[in-house]
Every structure is written in C-alpha cells, then in structure tokens.
Amino acid sequence: MGHAAANLSVSSSQELITWSDSLSVGIQEIDEQHKILVDLLNKLYLAIREHHGNEATVTILDELVDYTRIHFSVEESLMRILDYPDYESHKHHHELLIEQINELRRKVQNGKHIGFELLHFLKNWLTKHIMEEDMEYAPHMLKKGVKANYEQRSWMDRLFHRR
Ligand SMILES: [Fe+2]
C-alpha cells in the first residue's frame, strides 16, 4: 500500500525526461548535446529514486554543471559568430541557469535532501531552455548556413573515438 501511495507522487517511468522530436531544435549537433543533458538528468533521477546518497548525487550534479557549461559555451560561440540578435539575453539566461544548478549542488553537498520537487525544477529548466530559448535561435542559425545534419561524425565521436 505504501508503494502505491509513493507511485502517486512519483512517475513510474524509468526516465525523468524521454527524448522526443518535440525537443529537437532541427540542428543535429545541438540535439546531440541536449540528449546528453537529458541523460544526465535521468541519471540524477535514478540516483535519487534509488537513494544512492548525496555523494553520488553531487558527482552527477558536477557532471551536469560541467557539461551544461560546455553546451552553453558552444551555443554562445555559435550565436556570436552568427550575429544572433538576442545573444545578450540568451547568455544572461545561461548564467542564471548555471547559478541555479550550482546552488542546488551546494545544497546537496551541505547535506540537504534533494527531493522530487527539485528534479521537477531541473526537468522544467531543461525543457524550457530547449523549447523556449533554443527553438528561437535555431532558425537564425540554419539561415546563416549551419548544417541541420552532420555528414560524418559527431564532435563526441571525433573527440573520443579518434582513429
Ligand atoms: Fe541549449
């Protein structure tokens, strides 16, 4: 019975976020990076669901902060190179998001229990980031000559599976 009650507040899905085409901005390179962020949030979800403890959670949050920084700097470089008119406000938004995850990380490190509300906060920030912010710059980048698909290997492949 306790189990059934718990299921009312927590989705029975194994994933916090399931990637779908509705999250695609239409630029494969960016989509691949967003998928990595989705994977990290799902990893965090699993760690919390299965009570892996604060130390494991902090490790995942570290990965999330690091990868989010990488992803945001890729986006910011692209926006700058391609003269995206809303660059400043998008960059500001990125800074706020990084601050929020860092804050969360600090709380967990200080022993605070991270609950499902916080996971929902993270889920919202990522889906909002993609669906509201990134969807806006995508048409600009495509118009400026960014390729929708890469013909050869992704940057991950180039970095980690170099021949
Ligand atoms: Fe993004």
Residues whose N, C-alpha, C, O or C-beta is under 5 A from the ligand:
A	BS01	LIG	D134
